[in-house]
């Protein structure tokens, strides 16, 4: 990642000031009984540590996991020709490659990197029988410095409904998203519906059209044009799509082959992502945190309003409602 562009002291001071305001607001909300203290605590830690979730999303078999491997230049995560990823995998910075498995009962276990497929894939962990909450992988990549976490989510829309559920459940934690399409299948209605949900949570969305090595010439141009129009209709504005081949990019980086890397066209997107992480990440992080705060406040207000309303309902009406619920039960 390029380190040539350094933010000026002015924007840094403004970011620190705004971050302190957000943290103070979070502390004040802790005293509101109706708010979720667990959610507030998780959000506070995220802001205090400048943790930025860059989430890779899309339908199944679009090549999300291969794209992550290509960005980092190593075969870290398992890929397959069938729907594979079933558990959220988080890649974060570390001086060496380590894999830690977190289960829903609170346990955390280090495993060898070559065993990661036993926990994050449908074959190794069908229907999540091992009760895995998430897997965290540390790796010494420039992309993962300064609090950036690259998150691989299961693809939506496959025969495995729980994979779709896991992907949707992680969306509220997203700060920015890499939304992956591919040339082998036109943009579907399900993808566009999913995009509307991604829009609610991600402060920035990058669109990539993967597997461009499958098409050439006018066929690729037509595919790009169709995809751009479909996305523009949902986003309500012009969109830029980065055509890439994650497979060629990964092969090129592993083999140190400039020709393969050039054919993959990943370099243009990498430069754009570099600039974003250097210059805009802080702003998007605070925007994402503010939106999360507003959702928590709205939820707390609704609960208080419902409680106040219940206090004004006559006792006989309450008894009647209880009888009704018992009958339905």
LINKAPE-V276368 format. One record per pair of residues at least 4 apart in sequence whose C-alpha atoms are under 8 Angstrom apart, sorted by the first residue. I is the first residue (numbers start at 1). GAP is how many residues later the second one is. Records with the same first field share a line. If there is no record, write none. Layout:
I = GAP ; GAP
This chain:
1 = 141 ; 142 ; 270 ; 273
2 = 269 ; 272
3 = 275
5 = 270 ; 273 ; 274
6 = 272 ; 273
7 = 4 ; 5 ; 271 ; 272
8 = 4
9 = 4
10 = 4
11 = 4
12 = 4
13 = 4
14 = 4
15 = 4 ; 267 ; 268
16 = 4
17 = 4
18 = 4 ; 268
19 = 4 ; 28 ; 267
20 = 4
21 = 4
22 = 4 ; 264 ; 267 ; 268
23 = 4 ; 21 ; 24 ; 25
24 = 4
25 = 4
26 = 4 ; 14 ; 18 ; 267
27 = 4
28 = 4
29 = 6 ; 11
30 = 5 ; 7 ; 10
34 = 266 ; 267 ; 269 ; 270
35 = 5 ; 261 ; 262 ; 264 ; 265
36 = 4 ; 260 ; 264
37 = 4
38 = 4
39 = 4
40 = 4
41 = 4
42 = 4
43 = 4 ; 246
44 = 4
45 = 4
46 = 4 ; 5 ; 6
47 = 4 ; 238 ; 239 ; 242
49 = 98
50 = 96 ; 97 ; 232 ; 235
51 = 95 ; 96 ; 97 ; 98
52 = 95 ; 96 ; 97 ; 123 ; 229 ; 233
53 = 95 ; 96 ; 97 ; 98 ; 120 ; 121 ; 122 ; 123
54 = 94 ; 95 ; 96 ; 97 ; 120 ; 121 ; 122 ; 123 ; 124
55 = 95 ; 96 ; 97 ; 98 ; 119 ; 120 ; 121 ; 122 ; 123
56 = 8 ; 94 ; 95 ; 96 ; 97 ; 121 ; 122 ; 123 ; 124
57 = 7 ; 95 ; 96 ; 97 ; 98 ; 110 ; 120 ; 121 ; 122 ; 123
58 = 4 ; 6 ; 97 ; 98 ; 121 ; 122 ; 123 ; 133 ; 136
59 = 96 ; 97 ; 98 ; 99 ; 121 ; 122 ; 132
60 = 23 ; 94 ; 95 ; 96 ; 97 ; 98
61 = 20 ; 21 ; 22 ; 94
62 = 93 ; 118 ; 119 ; 120 ; 148
63 = 4 ; 117 ; 119 ; 147 ; 148 ; 183
64 = 4 ; 88 ; 116
65 = 4 ; 12 ; 13 ; 14 ; 87
66 = 4 ; 11 ; 13 ; 180 ; 181 ; 184
67 = 4 ; 179 ; 180
68 = 4 ; 82 ; 84
69 = 4 ; 5 ; 6 ; 7 ; 8 ; 181
70 = 4 ; 5 ; 176 ; 177 ; 179 ; 180 ; 183
71 = 179 ; 199
72 = 69 ; 71
73 = 177 ; 180 ; 181
74 = 176 ; 179 ; 180
75 = 175
76 = 37
77 = 39 ; 40
78 = 38 ; 39 ; 43
79 = 5
80 = 4
83 = 39 ; 72 ; 75
84 = 37 ; 38 ; 39 ; 70
85 = 35 ; 36 ; 37 ; 68 ; 69 ; 70 ; 78
86 = 34 ; 35 ; 36 ; 39 ; 41 ; 42 ; 67 ; 68 ; 76 ; 77 ; 80
87 = 32 ; 33 ; 34 ; 41 ; 45 ; 46 ; 47 ; 48 ; 66 ; 67 ; 76 ; 79
88 = 32 ; 45 ; 46 ; 47 ; 63 ; 64 ; 65 ; 66 ; 78 ; 79
89 = 31 ; 45 ; 46 ; 47 ; 48 ; 62 ; 63 ; 64
90 = 44 ; 45 ; 46 ; 47 ; 59 ; 60 ; 61 ; 62
91 = 45 ; 46 ; 47 ; 48 ; 53 ; 58 ; 59 ; 60
92 = 44 ; 45 ; 46 ; 47 ; 52 ; 53 ; 55 ; 56 ; 57 ; 58
93 = 45 ; 46 ; 47 ; 48 ; 51 ; 52 ; 54 ; 55 ; 56
94 = 4 ; 44 ; 45 ; 46
95 = 43 ; 44 ; 45
96 = 42 ; 43 ; 44
97 = 16 ; 40 ; 41 ; 42 ; 43
98 = 12 ; 13 ; 14 ; 15 ; 39 ; 40 ; 41
99 = 11 ; 12 ; 13 ; 14 ; 17 ; 36 ; 37 ; 38 ; 39
100 = 8 ; 9 ; 10 ; 11 ; 35 ; 36 ; 37
101 = 7 ; 8 ; 9 ; 10 ; 18 ; 31 ; 32 ; 33 ; 34 ; 35
102 = 4 ; 5 ; 6 ; 7 ; 30 ; 31 ; 32 ; 33 ; 34
103 = 4 ; 5 ; 27 ; 28 ; 29 ; 30 ; 31
104 = 27 ; 28 ; 29
111 = 4 ; 5
112 = 4
115 = 4
116 = 4
117 = 4 ; 7
118 = 5 ; 6 ; 7
119 = 5 ; 6 ; 9 ; 11 ; 13 ; 16
120 = 4 ; 5 ; 15
121 = 4 ; 5
122 = 4 ; 5 ; 6
125 = 4 ; 5
127 = 35
128 = 4
139 = 5
140 = 4
141 = 4
143 = 5 ; 131
144 = 4 ; 5 ; 6
153 = 13 ; 14 ; 17
154 = 9 ; 10 ; 12 ; 13
155 = 8 ; 9 ; 12
156 = 5 ; 7 ; 8 ; 9 ; 11
157 = 4 ; 7 ; 33
158 = 5 ; 6
160 = 4
161 = 4
162 = 4
163 = 4
164 = 4
165 = 4
166 = 4
167 = 4
170 = 4
171 = 26 ; 27 ; 30 ; 31
172 = 29 ; 120
173 = 28
174 = 27 ; 28 ; 114
175 = 26 ; 27 ; 28 ; 29 ; 109 ; 110 ; 113
176 = 26 ; 27 ; 28 ; 29 ; 30 ; 108
177 = 21 ; 25 ; 27 ; 28 ; 29
178 = 27 ; 28 ; 29 ; 30
179 = 26 ; 27 ; 28 ; 29
180 = 27 ; 28 ; 29 ; 30
181 = 6 ; 26 ; 27 ; 28 ; 29
182 = 4 ; 26 ; 27 ; 28 ; 29 ; 30
183 = 26 ; 27 ; 28 ; 29 ; 31 ; 32 ; 37 ; 40
184 = 27 ; 30
186 = 37 ; 41
187 = 4 ; 5 ; 40 ; 43
188 = 4
189 = 4
190 = 4
191 = 4
192 = 4 ; 38 ; 39 ; 42
193 = 4
194 = 4
195 = 4 ; 39
196 = 4 ; 38
197 = 4
198 = 4
199 = 4 ; 6
201 = 87 ; 90
202 = 86
203 = 81 ; 82 ; 84 ; 85
204 = 80
206 = 34 ; 35
207 = 32 ; 33 ; 34 ; 35
208 = 33 ; 34 ; 35 ; 36
209 = 15 ; 32 ; 33 ; 34 ; 35
210 = 33 ; 34 ; 35 ; 36
211 = 33 ; 34 ; 35 ; 36
212 = 4 ; 8 ; 31 ; 32 ; 33 ; 52
213 = 32 ; 35 ; 51
215 = 4 ; 5
216 = 4
217 = 4
218 = 4
219 = 4
220 = 4
221 = 4
222 = 4
223 = 4
224 = 4 ; 17 ; 19
225 = 4
226 = 4
227 = 4
228 = 4 ; 10 ; 11 ; 12 ; 13
229 = 4
230 = 4
231 = 4 ; 8
232 = 4 ; 5 ; 6 ; 7
233 = 4
235 = 4
242 = 26 ; 27
243 = 22 ; 23
244 = 20 ; 21 ; 22
245 = 4 ; 18 ; 19 ; 20 ; 21
246 = 4 ; 18 ; 20
247 = 4 ; 17
248 = 4 ; 12 ; 13 ; 15 ; 16
249 = 4 ; 11 ; 12 ; 13 ; 14 ; 15 ; 16 ; 17
250 = 4 ; 11
251 = 4 ; 6 ; 9 ; 10
252 = 4 ; 5 ; 6 ; 7 ; 8 ; 9
253 = 4 ; 5 ; 8
257 = 4
258 = 4
259 = 4
260 = 4
261 = 4 ; 5 ; 6
262 = 4 ; 5
265 = 4
266 = 4
267 = 4
268 = 4
269 = 4
270 = 4
271 = 4
272 = 4
273 = 4
274 = 4
275 = 4 ; 5
276 = 4 ; 5
277 = 4
280 = 4
281 = 4
282 = 4
283 = 4
284 = 4
285 = 4
286 = 4
287 = 4
288 = 4
289 = 4
290 = 4
291 = 4
292 = 4
293 = 4
294 = 4
295 = 4
296 = 4
297 = 4
298 = 4
299 = 4
300 = 4
301 = 4
302 = 4
303 = 4
304 = 4
305 = 4
306 = 4
307 = 4
308 = 4
309 = 4
313 = 4 ; 5
314 = 4
315 = 4
316 = 4
317 = 4
318 = 4
319 = 4
320 = 4
321 = 4
322 = 4
323 = 4
324 = 4
325 = 4
